[in-house]
Amino acid sequence: MSNAITSLGDTMKTITTVAAALFATAVTAQTDLPDLAGQQIAVAVENAYPPLQFMQDGQAMGWEYDAMAEIADRLNLTVDYQTISWDAMIPAVAEGQYDLGMTGITIREDRAEVVDFSDSYMTSEMVMLVRGDEDRFSDAAGFAADPDMLMAAQPGTTPFYVGVYDVLDGDETTPRIVKMETFGATVQALRTGDVDLVLTDGTAGQGYVDASDGGLKIIGEKLGTEDFGFIFPKGSELVGPINAAIADMAADGTIAALNKKWFLDFKMGE
């Protein structure tokens, strides 16, 4: 593979493939989605993962907010959004403090031991985000070879584990990964030169690149793919209805429309 910068077209191609796969599982749009009679659900959000969910001018917005609004409309749900930090989200949902959690959560077997996942609503590829003037390394091996270089990551996230096991030497206590509380903080540390690398999925990474006015770029080969899903307490009766709504949205083109809105048309800061 070349080390060309990941393009938004690559991201859209991946996401479109997922939408097509979901469409194949829902030959026709559902006409008998369950009516949940206005049931109120508490949805945990982080608001720090553009373009999936973030704050702009005091307003919460993003792909996931639009998708959840569609799901709520189709299922007759009332949504109460509650902000929580990433590191607390999965345990809190697992304990039943919230009915659902969303913030670009990668579907993983270890997480599925404590929470239930929806079907995947998006697939993204892990990429390397660096400063726009970075010329000391162009791939993961180049970064790993210099012991003075640092990356930033949120503990317990997919970027953290990819950094540990796919980029570095498998030591989860390595001092080369600076642990931070939010994804936004990792990007800020990158921009100020406190760290040299941030790993992220292509959707969020491209959003930051587009908004950086040349301050950030994506380099190297993709480091794998990840499927995103909503999380629920174990045994939640919401999983089935929400999966049906996701399939319905794929079948009637709603997911494709959301992808276009948030990955092609939307520009942060406008």
Secondary structure, 3 states (H helix, E strand, C coil): CCCCCCCHHHHHHHHHHHHHHHHHHCCCCCCCCCCCCCEEEEEEECCEECCCEEEECCEEECHHHHHHHHHHHHHCEEEEEEECCHHHHHHHHHCCCCCEECCCCECCHHHHCCEEECCCCEEEEEEEEEECCCCCCCCHHHHHCCCCCCEEECCCCHHHHHHHHHHCCCCCCCCCEEECCCHHHHHHHHHCCCCCEEEEEHHHHHHHHHHCCCCEEEECCCCCEEEECCEEECCCCCHHHHHHHHHHHHHCCHHHHHHHHHHHHCCCCC
